[in-house]
Amino acid sequence: MSTDASSGDPSPGQRESASGSPRPDWADGLRQLYDSVVDEPLPDAFKDLLDQLDGDETDLGECEADGSGEAQT
C-alpha cells in the first residue's frame, strides 16, 4: 500500500475506496463507463437472435423427450 508516511494518506493519483484500500484515479472513470454500458438497452437484432436461439432449445428438448434424437414435424 503506498501511503504518505507523514499523514497516512494515499499517494497522489490514488483515492481510498469504500473498503479503505487505495484505488487509482482512473478506476472511477472505468466504473462509470462500465455502468453506462450495462445500462444501455439490448439492440433489437440481439433480442431477435436470442429469441431464435431459445426456439432452437425448445426444439432440442422435444427431440430428447421422444427418444428419437430427431425433431418432430
Backbone as ProteinMPNN parsed JSONL, in Angstrom:
{"seq_chain_A": "MSTDASSGDPSPGQRESASGSPRPDWADGLRQLYDSVVDEPLPDAFKDLLDQLDGDETDLGECEADGSGEAQT", "coords_chain_A": {"N_chain_A": [[0.851, -1.169, 0.0], [0.71, 2.127, -0.942], [1.32, 4.876, 0.834], [1.349, 8.206, 2.13], [3.942, 8.768, 4.233], [3.968, 10.607, 6.339], [1.325, 11.448, 6.843], [-0.336, 9.285, 6.395], [-2.043, 9.29, 4.296], [-3.367, 8.33, 1.05], [-1.135, 7.914, -1.75], [-0.396, 10.489, -4.231], [-2.663, 10.543, -6.968], [-4.139, 8.424, -6.223], [-7.032, 7.212, -4.497], [-8.928, 6.572, -1.53], [-10.839, 3.644, -1.323], [-14.215, 2.51, -0.63], [-13.785, 0.417, 1.072], [-11.482, 1.145, 2.262], [-9.06, 0.644, 1.079], [-6.416, 1.723, -1.127], [-7.155, 3.253, -4.293], [-6.694, 3.699, -7.751], [-6.962, 6.84, -9.588], [-8.102, 6.561, -12.159], [-9.861, 4.494, -11.876], [-12.425, 5.282, -11.106], [-13.44, 6.486, -13.433], [-13.437, 4.268, -15.138], [-15.311, 2.665, -13.837], [-17.617, 4.248, -14.179], [-17.864, 4.154, -16.98], [-18.3, 1.391, -17.367], [-20.742, 1.089, -15.963], [-22.394, 2.692, -17.588], [-22.438, 1.238, -19.969], [-23.643, -1.143, -19.141], [-26.159, -0.191, -18.545], [-27.21, 0.359, -21.034], [-29.754, -0.239, -23.488], [-30.67, -3.47, -24.843], [-29.903, -4.18, -28.177], [-32.316, -4.539, -30.87], [-31.669, -6.478, -32.804], [-30.081, -8.278, -31.372], [-31.938, -9.161, -29.511], [-33.723, -10.489, -31.214], [-32.033, -12.532, -32.144], [-31.528, -13.926, -29.759], [-34.129, -14.807, -29.242], [-34.443, -16.577, -31.39], [-32.487, -18.476, -30.758], [-33.513, -19.412, -28.34], [-35.791, -20.675, -29.306], [-34.596, -22.768, -30.723], [-33.578, -24.28, -28.612], [-35.934, -25.204, -27.498], [-36.826, -26.886, -29.54], [-34.784, -28.826, -29.405], [-35.289, -29.893, -26.907], [-37.693, -31.223, -27.383], [-36.811, -33.255, -29.063], [-35.282, -34.839, -27.367], [-37.245, -35.649, -25.623], [-38.898, -37.554, -26.925], [-37.133, -39.537, -27.434], [-36.062, -40.137, -29.906], [-34.106, -38.533, -30.967], [-34.445, -36.913, -33.083], [-36.02, -34.06, -34.551], [-39.491, -33.504, -34.2], [-41.952, -33.388, -36.753]], "CA_chain_A": [[0.0, 0.0, 0.0], [1.561, 3.307, -0.951], [0.715, 5.988, 1.561], [2.251, 9.264, 2.558], [4.432, 8.341, 5.539], [3.709, 11.581, 7.397], [-0.093, 11.599, 7.183], [-1.084, 8.063, 6.18], [-2.947, 9.488, 3.165], [-2.925, 7.649, -0.173], [-0.227, 8.647, -2.63], [-1.075, 11.249, -5.281], [-3.156, 9.685, -8.038], [-4.936, 7.343, -5.659], [-8.039, 7.578, -3.504], [-9.36, 5.472, -0.68], [-12.121, 3.069, -1.703], [-15.129, 2.365, 0.491], [-13.208, -0.563, 1.995], [-10.301, 1.736, 2.877], [-7.841, 0.354, 0.321], [-6.186, 2.753, -2.146], [-7.701, 2.978, -5.629], [-6.19, 4.717, -8.684], [-7.951, 7.811, -10.054], [-8.79, 6.108, -13.36], [-10.845, 3.463, -11.534], [-13.758, 5.904, -11.096], [-13.861, 6.631, -14.829], [-13.71, 2.933, -15.65], [-16.578, 2.239, -13.229], [-18.691, 4.995, -14.847], [-18.006, 3.598, -18.325], [-18.922, 0.077, -17.214], [-22.143, 1.289, -15.594], [-23.15, 3.226, -18.729], [-22.63, 0.145, -20.925], [-24.611, -2.07, -18.549], [-27.475, 0.443, -18.583], [-27.693, 0.502, -22.411], [-30.736, -1.255, -23.86], [-30.215, -4.51, -25.755], [-30.377, -3.898, -29.543], [-33.355, -5.444, -31.377], [-31.05, -7.601, -33.513], [-29.668, -9.25, -30.364], [-33.158, -9.758, -28.961], [-34.209, -11.44, -32.213], [-31.124, -13.673, -32.136], [-31.793, -14.686, -28.536], [-35.414, -15.486, -29.434], [-34.199, -17.712, -32.292], [-31.748, -19.49, -30.01], [-34.45, -20.005, -27.384], [-36.63, -21.576, -30.083], [-33.792, -23.951, -31.012], [-33.504, -25.081, -27.393], [-37.233, -25.856, -27.362], [-36.801, -27.99, -30.495], [-33.9, -29.854, -28.881], [-35.988, -30.521, -25.788], [-38.685, -32.143, -27.935], [-36.076, -34.399, -29.595], [-34.884, -35.677, -26.248], [-38.433, -36.162, -24.943], [-39.433, -38.744, -27.584], [-36.075, -40.524, -27.502], [-35.627, -40.396, -31.274], [-32.978, -37.698, -31.324], [-34.813, -36.111, -34.256], [-37.113, -33.129, -34.327], [-40.778, -33.959, -34.711], [-42.505, -32.455, -37.753]], "C_chain_A": [[0.893, 1.228, 0.0], [0.813, 4.467, -0.305], [1.796, 7.002, 1.872], [2.658, 8.947, 3.992], [4.056, 9.316, 6.649], [2.237, 11.632, 7.794], [-0.9, 10.318, 7.055], [-2.078, 8.169, 5.037], [-2.447, 8.705, 1.966], [-1.997, 8.542, -0.99], [-1.012, 9.465, -3.643], [-1.484, 10.313, -6.413], [-3.952, 8.506, -7.533], [-5.908, 7.912, -4.64], [-8.329, 6.359, -2.653], [-10.697, 4.961, -1.203], [-12.99, 2.953, -0.462], [-14.572, 1.391, 1.524], [-11.943, -0.044, 2.667], [-9.009, 1.451, 2.138], [-7.657, 1.418, -0.764], [-6.685, 2.292, -3.51], [-7.189, 4.065, -6.566], [-7.315, 5.617, -9.189], [-8.75, 7.304, -11.249], [-9.869, 5.08, -13.055], [-12.261, 4.03, -11.526], [-14.301, 6.049, -12.514], [-14.211, 5.293, -15.445], [-15.038, 2.415, -15.106], [-17.751, 2.956, -13.904], [-18.931, 4.464, -16.251], [-18.71, 2.248, -18.274], [-20.416, 0.226, -16.905], [-22.97, 1.805, -16.768], [-23.399, 2.141, -19.771], [-23.676, -0.837, -20.41], [-26.026, -1.504, -18.657], [-28.036, 0.596, -19.995], [-28.725, -0.581, -22.719], [-30.141, -2.254, -24.853], [-30.756, -4.217, -27.147], [-31.386, -4.959, -30.008], [-32.764, -6.657, -32.075], [-30.599, -8.682, -32.525], [-30.881, -9.934, -29.746], [-33.711, -10.807, -29.915], [-33.349, -12.709, -32.219], [-31.365, -14.543, -30.902], [-33.112, -15.442, -28.634], [-35.245, -16.704, -30.334], [-33.477, -18.837, -31.555], [-32.633, -20.162, -28.971], [-35.372, -20.981, -28.087], [-35.897, -22.861, -30.418], [-33.693, -24.856, -29.795], [-34.813, -25.83, -27.17], [-37.301, -27.056, -28.298], [-35.926, -29.128, -29.982], [-34.556, -30.591, -27.723], [-37.018, -31.52, -26.275], [-37.999, -33.388, -28.476], [-35.715, -35.362, -28.479], [-36.093, -36.325, -25.587], [-38.966, -37.428, -25.594], [-38.375, -39.827, -27.774], [-35.531, -40.787, -28.889], [-34.365, -39.644, -31.647], [-33.241, -36.853, -32.538], [-35.987, -35.222, -33.911], [-38.392, -33.698, -34.921], [-41.319, -32.932, -35.686], [-44.0, -32.53, -37.792]], "O_chain_A": [[1.757, 1.354, 0.868], [-0.185, 4.963, -0.829], [2.988, 6.696, 1.875], [1.802, 8.865, 4.874], [3.845, 8.897, 7.787], [1.928, 11.839, 8.967], [-2.027, 10.25, 7.546], [-2.872, 7.254, 4.819], [-1.251, 8.436, 1.854], [-2.074, 9.769, -0.923], [-2.18, 9.17, -3.895], [-0.741, 9.399, -6.771], [-4.396, 7.672, -8.322], [-5.655, 8.938, -4.01], [-8.002, 5.235, -3.035], [-11.592, 5.754, -1.494], [-12.543, 3.268, 0.641], [-14.852, 1.52, 2.716], [-11.389, -0.709, 3.542], [-7.958, 1.963, 2.523], [-8.641, 1.958, -1.268], [-6.645, 1.106, -3.838], [-7.242, 5.244, -6.216], [-8.477, 5.212, -9.216], [-9.945, 7.581, -11.352], [-10.718, 4.819, -13.907], [-13.204, 3.332, -11.899], [-15.473, 5.773, -12.77], [-15.181, 5.19, -16.196], [-15.807, 1.794, -15.839], [-18.777, 2.331, -14.174], [-20.08, 4.336, -16.674], [-19.621, 1.994, -19.062], [-21.25, -0.438, -17.521], [-24.122, 1.404, -16.933], [-24.46, 2.121, -20.395], [-24.511, -1.309, -21.182], [-26.984, -2.255, -18.839], [-29.211, 0.927, -20.153], [-28.588, -1.715, -22.261], [-29.225, -1.925, -25.606], [-31.962, -4.021, -27.297], [-31.321, -6.117, -29.596], [-33.301, -7.758, -31.953], [-30.723, -9.873, -32.813], [-30.86, -11.138, -29.489], [-34.121, -11.886, -29.487], [-33.872, -13.821, -32.289], [-31.4, -15.769, -31.005], [-33.216, -16.577, -28.171], [-35.837, -17.752, -30.074], [-33.818, -20.009, -31.711], [-32.512, -21.366, -28.745], [-35.708, -22.021, -27.521], [-36.497, -23.935, -30.402], [-33.722, -26.079, -29.933], [-34.803, -26.969, -26.703], [-37.775, -28.123, -27.908], [-36.302, -30.293, -30.116], [-34.384, -31.803, -27.585], [-37.207, -32.562, -25.649], [-38.55, -34.483, -28.361], [-35.833, -36.577, -28.642], [-35.988, -37.426, -25.047], [-39.449, -38.311, -24.885], [-38.694, -40.924, -28.231], [-34.613, -41.593, -29.038], [-33.63, -40.064, -32.541], [-32.348, -36.136, -32.992], [-36.837, -35.574, -33.093], [-38.384, -34.293, -35.999], [-41.161, -31.73, -35.471], [-44.634, -31.818, -38.571]]}, "name": "protein", "num_of_chains": 1, "seq": "MSTDASSGDPSPGQRESASGSPRPDWADGLRQLYDSVVDEPLPDAFKDLLDQLDGDETDLGECEADGSGEAQT"}
